[in-house]
């Protein structure tokens, strides 16, 4: 079964001039992007989620095997993904933002935003579901995307203040308080009152990281560690 980022990656591969994308020399599962002997597909969870996710992705993000936006799309059925461009906006993105079933929130640190736009809670709105807009990029790219996307200026900015430090190990930020995209999505689900979906996504990230890193190191994955054990009851058909 495909999802928005799977399709976006296929489009990007069809249009890129690069013969190989960094990190893809080892044979990988085409579905989960992990080295084939460490395939993650059997661990894909299934859990209901009322919220939606909208990923604005820097060019190249969908091609990176370490990208965690992919995990969000595996867990949250209503995940949408678009390549961000400064000079053009995907018409489907604008249509999504106008859809009356959604209440969009752009997720970004409040310290960089006018105070009147910043919120710290997800407030229920009758007849609407939360749609979390995530900037899937490096921190430098994300700041540029935020500044140069005027079509997002009318939406509240959800500023997260998590107590835990990031545990994402595949691509480290210079700051421990910079979270990977899947961690941000899990925090958003928690704020929306979807604790089970949040915990499943967190566990799925840990399982993905374990398979990815064990594949690089050629060491065995422990299928009975805490993350695998938590995820097992949620494994979908």
N, C-alpha and C positions, 0 to 999 in steps of 0.2 A: 504494500500500500504506500502510495506516494503522499507527500504533503507540500506545502508552499515552498519550503527551502530546498527540498529535493528537486522540484521543478525549476526553481530559480538557478540552482547549480547547473542543471542540464542546459539551460539557456546560456549561462555564462561560459560553459565549456564549449558550446557551439560557436560562440562569437570571439573567444580569446585567441590570440596569435601565439600564446605560449605553448610549446610542445609538452611541457611538464609543469605542474604547479608544485612549489616547494613542499616537501614532505610526502610526495605521492610516489616515490620510486619503489617502495616496497608494495607488493601486491596487497590490495585492500578490498574488503567487502564493499561492493558498490552501494549497498543500502545503509550501513552504519558507519562507514569510512574508517573502521579500525582494521589493522593488519589481519588478514583473513584467518589465521590460526587463533586469533583472539576475538573473533566475531561477537558482536554484542546483540545481534538481532533477537535471540531467544529471551533476552531480558527486557525487551520493550514493554513498558507497563500500559495498562488501560485504566483510566480513572475519570469520572465525570468532572467537568470544569464549566462553571457558569460564565466565567470571565473570558475575554478574548485578548490576544496579543497581536500587536502590529510591530514587526521588526523592520526598521529602516537600516539597511546594511550597506556599509562601505563597499566599494568595488573590491572584489577579491575575497571578502569574508566568507561567502557561501562556498568558496573553493578550498578553504582551509580545513584539513581533517580535524583540527583541534577546536573548530568553532562550536560553541555550545548552544547557539540559537537553534540548531538542529534538534537538540534534546527537547527544547520547549515545544517545537512543532510535533514531536513524537508524543508528548504528554497532553498538551492543550489542543483539542480538536480545532477550535476557532483561532488558528494562528495564521496570520497573513505576513507576507514578506515582500519587500521591494528594494531594489537597488537605489540608493540615494545619489542624486546628481544635483549639482548646484544650479544648473541652467535649465533643467527640465523636471517636471513632476509627473509621475505616472498617473494617468487619468483614473485608473482603478483605485489608487490610493485616495485621491480626492473624493471619489464616490464612497469609499468606505468611511471616511471621516464625516460625511454628510448623512450616513445611514442613521435613521432615528432610533434604532434599537440600541445604539452604543453611546456611552458617555466616555469620551476619550480623556486620558490623562497622559501627559508626556512625562516620563520618568527621568529626572535630572537633578543634580545637587542644587539645593535651594540657595547655597551661598553665592551662586553665580547668576541669580535671577532676581528680578524686582520682587520685593516682599509681597506685594499685593497678589501676585500670581501663584505663590507657593502654598501648597497644602501638605499636611502630613498624614491625613486619613482619607480613606475611600468612603465617601458619603453616598448612601443608597439614593438613587433617583428613580421614581416610579416609572415603570415601563422601560427602563434602560439597564444595560449590562455594562460593567466596566470594560473599557478597552485600553490596555496599557501600551503606550507607544515607547518602544525601546530602541535606543541608538546603538546598533551592533557594530562597534568599531573600536579602534584604540581611543584612549582618552583625548589625545590631540585631535583626532578626526571627529570625535563626538562633539567637542566644543565647537568646531567649525560647522558641523551639521546643525547644531542647535541655533547658532547665530544666523545661519543663512537659509533658514526654512520658514519664511514669513507665514506660510499657510498653517503653521503650528502655534502661532502667537496667541490665538484666541482661547487656547485650552489651558486648564490648570496644570501646574507643574507639581508632580508628586515627588517630594524630597524624602528619601529614605534615610533613617538614622539607625542602622542595625548595630547591635552590641558586639556581635561576633566579628572576627577578622576573616578575610577571604581565605578559603581553603583550596581554591583552584590552583593547580600545580602545573598546568600545561603551558601557559603563557603568562608569566608573572608581570604585574604592573610594578612600577617603582614605589607605589604606595599600597600599603596593606589594606586600606579602606576602599580601594577600587575593586569592585566585584565583577566577576564574569557575568555574561548576559543571563545564563541560566540561574545563577544565584539571585540576581535582581528580579527575575520573573517569579521565583519562589517567594521572595519577600512580598511582592505585589499580591500574589495569590493569598498569602497569609493575611495581609491587610484587608483583602476583600472577603475575609471570613471563610476561605477555602483551605482550611488547615491540612486536610488529607491530601489534596492535590499538591500543596506546597511541599509536604514531607516526601511525597512520592518523587517529585521533581528533584529535590535535594538528594535523595537516595540514588536516583538514576544518574545524576551528575557524578556521584562518588563511584558508582559502578563503572560508568564510562571512563572516568579518570584511571581507575584501577586497570581496566583492560588496555587502555591506551598506553599507560606507562609500562605495564608488564610486557606489552608487545615490543616496545622500544628496547627494554632491557633483556628480553627473551627469558623471562622468569614466569613461573606459574601463577595464575590468578587463584585466589582463595574464594571459592563460591559460597563459603559458609561464614564470611565476614559479616559484620553488622549490616552494611548497606545491602548486600545480596540477600540476606535473610529478611530484611524489612521489605524489599521489593518483591520477593517471590509470590506472595498472595495476590499481587496486582498485575502479574504478567498476563497480558491479553492473549487472545486466540491467534 
